[in-house]
Amino acid sequence: MKELTPEKGMIVLSRAGRDRGRAFVVVDVLDSEYVLMADGRLRTLDRPKKKKRKHLLKGSDAQMEFGSHPLDADVRKFLLSQGFENDRKE
């Protein structure tokens, strides 16, 4: 299987772990193996999730533009506008 090349602002889907099936936005690419990602609800921009890129799938071609100070609400709205609704309200 071809490995994903993540970029900042890309929508990704988790394919492993307890967050399997959830949509996230890549906040930062740490190195060739790990990324930081947030969904604006469970994983906020202040507490992004660190995940191996081999456990991710590309969710969409859309890219989120990060302004000077992005908000969690911006991440949630972007994911919703692209058709990704994370149904768990934990």
N, C-alpha and C positions, 0 to 999 in steps of 0.2 A: 504494500500500500504506500502511495506517495505521501510524504510527510508535509504538513501544512507549514507555509512560511508566513508567520504572523506579522502584522504591521499595526502600529498604533492607530486606534479608531476602528479596527475591523471587528465585525460581529462574528463570534465563534460560538459553537455549541460544545458543551462538555459531553464526552462519550465514555467517561469512566469516573468512578467515585460516587459519593452520595449526592452530588450535584448533577448527576447524569441527566442529559436532556434539557438542561437549563441554558438559556442564551445569556451571553456576556459580551461586553465591549472590552477589547484589549486596551489597557491603560498604559502599559510600558512593556518593552521587550528587554528582559534582563540579560540574556545571553543566547547562545544557539540552542539551548534546551528549555529554558523557562520563560514564562510571561507572567505579567500581573494583569488581572482582569476584574471588572466590577459589573454589577447589574443594577446598582442604584438602590437596591432594597436590602437584601441579605448581605451582600458584599458591596459596601459603599466605597467611594473614592478615597476615604480616609483609611479604610481597611480592605484593600484589594486582595483577591485570592491569588496565590502563587500556584501555578500549575505547569506541568510538563506539556510541551507543545504536541507530543505524540498522543496525548489524551484529548485533543481538540479536533473539531471538524469546522470547516468554513461554513458560516451561516448565511451570508449574503455578500453581494458585491458592494453594498453601500459602505461608506466610510464616515464615521462621526468626526467632525472637526472640533478639536479642543480649543476653546478660547483661552483668555487669560486666567479665568477662574471658573472651571466647569462645576456644575452642581449635580447632585445625585438625581434630581428631578429631570435634568437634561438627558441623562443616560436612560432613565426609565421611559421618557417620551420618545427618544430616538428608537429604542428597541420596540416600543409599541407601534410607532409609525412604520416600521419595517415588517410588522406582522408577528413579532415575537412577544408572547405574553407568558411570563413566568407565573404559573397558576398558584404556586404555594405562597401563602401569606404569613410566613413564619416571622 
